Amino acid sequence: MACPFSCAFVKSFLESIWCFLLIHWAATKYICFELLYKHNVLDTSKIPKRTGQVAIVTGGSRGIGGIVVRKMLECDMHVIIGCRNVQSGNAFVQKLRRDGVTTGQPGVLELDLTSLESVRKFANEILNRNVPIHVLVNNAGIMMCPHSITEDGFESQFQVNYLSHFLLTYLLMPRLQQGATESEFSRVVNVSSSAHFAATKIDLNDIPNPASYDPYRPYAHSKFLQVASSNFWNSKLKSEGAPVIMVSVHPGMIDTGLYENVFYYKLFSYITKYIFKTTEQGGDAVAFPAISPAVKNTDGGLFYANSEQCEPNELTKDLALQQRIWERSLSWAGLEQD
């Protein structure tokens, strides 16, 4: 009788278990870090106003993204929220106004990251306004969800977390360069995760649509790609003399709706509410590299956590791998090789 478990199945299963363990090792490490070290609050009353500056935040109608939007409005910025449900986005803006955030100019545009066509439409609407962009925060994401394939034929975590944001950044880069000044470069902030440390083996042929699926590896890989791509892109911009910096950030272990697909989260929710960071604190961590004057033009390519520079996964620094990711990303997104 033939064995029901092939070598390929066993190998995939063991890799899944290993990735699961690595993700939770990294999460535990950062939870300990967050418990031991004081949270760095981003007080917008101490940040110079950014009147006239334009920011774009994906997934900015709730959670961490919503906090980032609020802090930008408090700095008197024009903030464009990209979200799937425009009605919910408008309701969020109205709530901010009711809550007393009267400064800044908010706006909402439809953006469905499961569709590259939606990304292009969103980008074109912004480009047609012919205004410079000063900050882009690629925040929206999904985590450890059931297997699904987007209309473009990619695994959903890969496309939503990484590829759609890659395409959006590429399309908006001319406006980002226009938004820069000699004293202050424009900024791109990619919201990654400590889970990127779990990516120890990168197969660019398998990542866009894995031959076998588990919810952990695609998430870790998508967050790894964000960091590695940020590093390469920032170096490329610097070598070209382009006035834009790109960074990645771990917002912290945050009690948000992202965990709705994590089965054990609900079991231990009475504990996590005491050890996880709040949404407000996660917003601080993401908003810091986006709008803080403490971030300089020379700080591109960094990985942040708790508003401080941290060392990312060593594999993200592999220059040859960065180059391959760049080339494949252009191909995946339907862009011509640069």
C-alpha positions, 0 to 999 in steps of 0.5 A: 500500500502506498504511503499517503504522505509524500516526501514533498508533503512532509517537507512542506509540513515541517517547513510550515511548523518551523515557520510557525515557531519562528514567527512566535519566537520573533513575536515573543522577543518583541513582546518582551522588548515592548514590556521592558522598554517604555513606549515612545509616544509621538506627541503631535503638539510638539511636531511643527505643522506640515500645512500644505503637505500631502500624505497617503495612507492605505488602510487608513480608516481603522486600526493603526492606519486610522491613528496615523491619519489622525496624527497627520491631520493634527499636523494640518496635513492633507491626508488621502485615505485609501480603503476598500469601503469608501463609506466606512472611510467617510464615516471614520473622517466624520468621527474624527471631526466629531472627536475634535480633530478640526485641522488638516484636510482629509479625503477618501478614495477607493482602493482594493489591494486585491486588484492591481487594476484598482491600485492603478485607478487609485494612483491615476486619480491622485496623479491627475490631481497634479499635486506633490506627495510628501508621505506615503504610508503603505499600511493596509494588510491581512494576516494568516488568513484562509487561502485565497487567490486574487483576481490577478492570480496571486496568493492574497497575503503576498499581493495585499501586503506586498505587491500592490503596495510595490506597484502603488509606490512605483506609480506615485514615485514621480509625485513623491520626488516632486514633494521633496525639498532640499531640507526635507526628502519625501518619505515612504513607510512600509508597515512590516512585522517582526514576522519577517524574521521567520523568512529564512528561505526565499523561493521567488518562484513559489512565493507569489502562489505557493504550491502548498499553502499554510497561513504562516509562510506567506505572511512572513514572506510578504513582510520580508519582501517589504523590508528587503524591497525597502532597502534596495529601493532606498539604495537605488533612490540614493544612487540616482540622487532622488530626494525620497527615503524609504523605511520599514517599520514593525508597529508592535504586537497590536490588539487589532482585527488582524488577529481574527484569523489566529485561532489561539488569539481568542483563547488567550485574549484575556492575557493579550490585552495586558501584554499587547500594545494598544492601537494608539501605540502602534500608530505612534510607531508608524507615524514616527518615521512618517512625520517626525522631524527626528527622522533625517534625510540620511535615515532611509533604508532603516528598520524601525520598532518603537520609534527606534532603529532596529536590526532587521532579518540579516537576509534582507541585506543580501544585495543579490537577493534584493536585486532579484526581488526588484526584478521579479516585482517589476515583472509581477506588477506588469512593469517594464524592467528599469 
